[in-house]
């Protein structure tokens, strides 16, 4: 599902990533761990096409995304990749179902079809009774589940998550982690997750340890 070869990234004189190689199979849950400054989030942003590597190749679902132009890359990202962040980035003026529908609207999916899919996802995530509530009316855990539904709306091939439970209490964090396992089971969904949460790392199929811009272990 994902293959990265010789990924290098520097900011000025500071080398952030130093020849990183990584493969992730379809349906696999992989967590990336390491100390702050190890390069985890930088790698995730490059793998997810939110940032560019200085050199190296990235293949997602057999497409070499590192060769796509900006227009084709934006379309590919919208259709094939889902993102979940520590801070949910929901649009405060829109309710839950409208927030979930946004990527579908961008992809040109008809409104009725997008809303039907969004409602199904929110119901599956236990938020069927909250679809018309705005983010300020939802708890932190509910807001993050709305963000998960938004990430899933276009049936992406791959979901990237950056500290997805970092802003949640232990109960909501556990529920979110169990949700990832369920989504993999139900939809054969593939996840690459940067986390400091040891419980989440332990639930993954594989944990990758980064240090000083390199992958130093894979367990």
C-alpha positions in Angstrom: 0.0 0.0 0.0 2.8 2.4 0.8 6.5 2.3 -0.2 9.0 5.0 0.6 12.6 4.9 -0.7 15.6 7.0 0.4 13.5 9.9 1.8 15.7 12.9 2.7 14.6 16.3 4.1 16.5 19.3 5.4 15.5 22.7 6.7 18.5 24.9 6.0 21.5 23.2 7.6 19.3 20.9 9.8 18.9 17.4 8.3 15.5 16.1 9.5 15.2 12.8 7.5 18.3 10.8 6.5 17.5 8.3 3.8 14.3 6.7 5.3 13.0 3.5 3.7 9.6 2.2 4.7 6.9 -0.3 3.4 3.4 -0.7 4.7 1.1 -3.5 3.6 -2.6 -3.2 2.9 -4.7 -3.6 6.0 -1.7 -3.0 8.3 -1.7 -0.7 11.3 1.8 0.7 11.8 2.8 3.1 14.5 5.8 5.4 14.4 7.4 6.3 17.7 10.5 8.1 19.0 11.6 11.1 21.0 10.5 14.6 20.0 12.7 15.8 17.1 13.3 12.3 15.7 11.5 13.3 12.5 8.2 11.4 13.0 5.8 14.1 12.0 8.0 15.3 9.2 8.1 11.8 7.7 4.3 11.5 8.1 3.7 14.8 6.3 5.9 13.8 3.5 4.4 10.3 3.2 0.9 11.9 3.2 2.0 14.4 0.5 1.5 17.4 2.7 5.1 18.3 2.3 7.8 17.5 -0.2 11.0 15.5 0.3 14.3 16.9 -0.9 14.9 13.5 -2.6 13.5 10.0 -2.6 10.4 8.2 -4.0 7.0 7.6 -2.5 4.5 5.0 -3.9 0.9 4.8 -2.6 -1.4 2.2 -4.0 1.1 1.6 -6.9 1.1 5.3 -7.8 4.4 7.2 -7.6 3.0 10.3 -5.9 6.4 12.0 -5.8 6.1 12.5 -9.6 2.5 14.0 -9.6 2.0 17.6 -10.4 0.2 19.8 -7.9 -3.3 19.4 -9.5 -3.1 15.7 -9.9 -1.5 15.3 -6.4 -4.4 17.3 -4.8 -6.9 15.1 -6.5 -5.1 11.9 -5.5 -4.8 13.1 -1.9 -8.5 13.9 -1.7 -9.5 10.5 -3.1 -6.9 8.1 -1.7 -5.7 9.6 1.6 -7.4 10.3 4.9 -5.9 12.4 7.7 -6.5 12.5 11.4 -4.6 15.0 13.5 -4.2 15.7 17.3 -6.4 18.8 16.9 -9.4 17.8 14.8 -9.5 21.0 12.7 -13.2 20.9 12.3 -14.9 23.9 10.8 -16.7 25.6 13.7 -19.5 27.1 11.6 -20.6 23.8 10.2 -22.3 20.9 12.0 -21.0 17.3 12.2 -22.5 16.0 9.0 -21.4 19.0 7.0 -17.8 18.7 8.3 -17.7 15.0 7.4 -19.1 15.8 3.9 -16.4 18.4 3.0 -13.9 16.1 1.3 -16.7 14.4 -0.6 -17.9 17.8 -1.9 -14.4 18.6 -3.0 -14.3 15.3 -4.8 -17.5 16.3 -6.7 -19.7 13.7 -5.0 -23.4 14.7 -5.2 -24.8 16.2 -2.0 -27.4 13.5 -1.4 -24.8 10.7 -1.8 -22.2 12.4 0.4 -24.7 13.1 3.2 -26.0 9.5 3.1 -22.4 8.2 3.4 -21.6 10.7 6.1 -24.7 9.8 8.1 -23.8 6.1 7.9 -20.3 6.8 9.1 -21.4 9.0 12.0 -24.0 6.3 13.1 -21.3 3.6 12.9 -19.1 5.8 15.2 -21.9 6.3 17.7 -22.8 9.8 16.7 -26.0 9.3 14.8 -27.8 11.5 17.4 -25.2 14.3 17.0 -25.1 14.9 13.3 -26.6 18.4 13.4 -24.5 19.5 16.4 -21.6 22.0 15.8 -18.1 21.3 17.1 -18.6 23.5 20.2 -21.5 21.3 21.2 -19.5 18.1 21.1 -17.0 16.6 23.6 -13.4 16.2 22.7 -13.9 12.5 22.0 -16.9 13.2 19.8 -15.1 15.9 17.8 -12.3 13.4 17.1 -14.7 10.8 15.9 -16.2 13.3 13.6 -12.7 13.9 12.3 -12.3 10.1 11.8 -15.6 10.0 9.8 -14.3 12.9 7.7 -11.1 11.0 7.0 -13.1 7.9 5.9 -15.8 9.7 3.7 -14.0 9.1 0.4 -13.0 5.5 1.2 -9.3 6.3 1.2 -6.7 3.7 0.5 -4.6 4.9 3.4 -5.1 6.9 6.6 -2.3 8.9 8.3 -2.8 10.0 11.9 -0.5 12.3 13.8 -0.9 12.0 17.6 -4.7 11.3 17.1 -5.3 10.6 20.8 -2.8 13.2 22.1 -5.6 15.7 23.1 -7.9 13.1 24.6 -8.4 11.7 28.1 -7.5 8.0 28.7 -11.0 6.7 28.3 -11.6 8.5 25.0 -8.1 7.7 23.8 -8.8 3.9 24.4 -12.1 4.2 22.5 -10.3 5.8 19.6 -7.6 3.2 19.5 -10.2 0.4 19.6 -12.0 2.2 16.7 -8.9 2.0 14.5 -8.7 -1.8 15.1 -12.4 -2.1 14.2 -12.0 -0.1 11.0 -9.1 -2.3 9.9 -11.3 -5.4 10.7 -14.4 -4.1 8.9 -12.9 -2.2 6.0 -9.3 -3.7 5.7 -8.2 -0.1 6.3 -4.5 0.8 6.4 -3.1 3.1 9.1 0.2 4.9 9.6 0.1 6.5 13.0 2.6 8.8 14.8 2.1 8.5 18.5 3.6 8.9 22.0 0.9 6.7 23.4 2.4 3.3 24.5 -1.0 1.6 24.6 -1.7 2.5 21.0 1.7 1.4 19.9 1.2 -1.9 21.6 -2.1 -2.5 19.7 -0.5 -2.0 16.3 0.7 -4.7 14.0 4.1 -3.1 13.8 5.9 -0.3 15.6 8.7 1.7 13.9 11.2 3.5 16.1 12.8 6.6 14.8 15.9 8.4 16.1 17.8 11.3 14.6 16.0 11.2 11.3 16.4 7.5 10.7 14.4 4.3 11.3 16.4 2.4 13.8 14.1 -0.5 14.6 10.8 -2.2 13.5 9.1 -4.5 15.9 
